[in-house]
Amino acid sequence: NLTNHPSIDAAPSWSGDGRHIAFGSNRTGRWDIYTMRADGTNLRRRTHTLRTEGGTAFSPDGRYIAYGLNIDKPKEITPIAVVD
């Protein structure tokens, strides 16, 4: 785990400057996107939807986080969403 929480923290990605980490976690019972500073402080839940989200990647300038969004439709391309 990335944090000291009993839930699963998965698929981390580092910001380009190495100061932040984005990751998916199921700590609310659903998979949402979280960020924190590299030292583990300032944990923030970035998404609040009823869908499953994960697979994070920072934009080159670090301003945005792209992530996969599960829309529960078999054989469809997984959409990519962005949070700033």
Salt bridges, closest charged atoms under 4 A:
ASP9 OD1 - ARG27 NH2 2.83
ASP17 OD2 - ARG19 NE 3.83
ASP32 OD2 - ARG45 NH2 2.91
